[in-house]
Amino acid sequence: MIAFRPSPSFVFAHPAHAVAFGFGAGLAPFAPGTFGTLLGWALGWALGGLHPGFVLLTAVAFFGLGVWACDVTGRHLGVADHGSMVWDEVAAFLLILAVVPRELAWQAAAFVAFRLFDIAKPPPIRYCERRYGGGFGVMFDDLIAAAYALLVLAAVKRLFF
């Protein structure tokens, strides 16, 4: 739940805020994490024609950028992991897209699986979310959600395809 919604002027007042809020995706009036994941999907689709290793390196760079941006933004907001900070979803979903086939059905399944794990936060996601602070904590729990989504997709592919 989002206690308060930062204004566009706050989001674009500092480069870290712009990144943490997914360049405005986090300002969505509902489900900002879903909009952040959609931004990650759009970026992944744009990069999808490139070598998967490049997409993976981009996801790693986005993770590092997100640690900094979410740390700064969380301190400025006074809320370490504000629900409107969506760069964690962007980076984590880009990581997923570096692995799954570049087919709409697989990417849509990845989207649904990732959102379910990111929202439900099964163990150890919630533990890690509470255990690790700052920008790293904001970013890390979504990596675990991405790993769960990839495991489910791998199992589906192994069992049914």
N, C-alpha and C positions, 0 to 999 in steps of 0.2 A: 504494500500500500504506500502511496506517495503522500506524505504529510503536507507538502506544499509544492507548488509547481514554479520553478524558476522562470523568469521572463526571457524572451529572446535577447534582450539587451544584456542580461547576465551571461547567457550562453556565448554570445559573440564578443564579449568584453575581453576575453583572454583566450589565447590559442589552446590552452589545455582544456578549457571549458568546451570550446567548439568540438574538439576531438572527443572528449568524454561523452558529450551529448550527441555524438554521431552527426555532427554538422546540422543539427536541428531535428533529426529523427526522434530523439528522446523527448521532444516537445509535443509529441502526439498526445491528443486528449485522453486516449485510452490505450492500454497494452503497449507502452513504449518499448518494452523488450522485444515484442513481436516486430515492431517497426525497425528496431535496430537489426534484428535478424534478417529482415527483408533487405535492408541496406547491405548487409554482408553478402546476401545472395546476389544482389545486383553487382556488387564489386567482384564477387567470385565468377559470375557469368561473364563479366567484361574481361577478366583475366583467364578465363577457362580455355581459351585457345592457345595459351602459352604452356610451356612445360610444367607439369605438376610440381616439380621441385621448386620452380620459381614461385608458384602460388603458395607452397609451403613456407618458403623463406619470407614471403610477404606476410603471411599469417604470424610468423615468429616476430617479425619487425613490428607488426600491429600490436602484438602482445606487449612488447617492450614499450612502445609508445603509449599504450593504454595504462600500463603500470604508472608511468609518470603523470599522464593526463588525469586519471581517476584519483590519484593521490592528491594532486594539487586541487582539483575541483572538489573533492570530498572535504578537504580542509577549509576551502573557501565557503562551502555550503554549510559546514558544521554537521554534515551527515556523511559518514564514511562511504556508504554504498547506497546512494540515493537511487530510487527506482527509475529515474529519468536518465541516468548515466547508462548508455547502451553500447559503449565501445567494446565492452566485454563480449556481448553477443556478436558484434561485427567480427571481431578477431576469431572467436571460437567457431563461428559458422564458416568462416573462410578456411579455417583448418579442416573442417569436415569436407568442404568442397574440393580441397586439394586431394582427397582420397576417393570420394564416391564417383561413380561414372557420370559423365556429362550428359545425362539423360534426364528429362523432366521428371519421370516417375521416381527415379532414385533420389533426385534432389528434393522433390516434394516430400518423399518419405523421410529424408534426412531432416528437413525443416520441421516436420511434425514431431519426430522423435526427439530432436534437440529441444524444441519448445517444451515438450512434456517433461523431460528431465530437468530442464532449467527452472520450470515452474514448481514441479513436485519436490525437487531437491532430496532425492533418496540418499541414504548414507553412502559414502561419507561426505556428500556435497554440503549439507547443512553444517556439519561439524567443521569442515574446512572454511566455510564462509564465516563462522564465528571465531575460529582459531587464528586465522591469518588476517592481519589488519592492513590498512592503507590500500594503495593502488594494487599491490600484489594480491591481496585477499579478494578485491573486487574482480580481478581478472581470473584468478586461479579456479574458483568454483565453477566457472563456465567451461574451463578446460575439462573438468571432470564430467560435466554434463555432455560435452562433445564426445568424450571417450565412451560414455555409456551409449550415446546414439550410434557411434561407429560400431560398437560391439553388437548392438541389436541388428543393425543393417548387415553386418558380416554374418551373423547367425541366420538371418532371413535368406541371404544369398546362398549360404552353404546348404541350408535345409531345403530350399524351394527352387533354386535356379542352378 
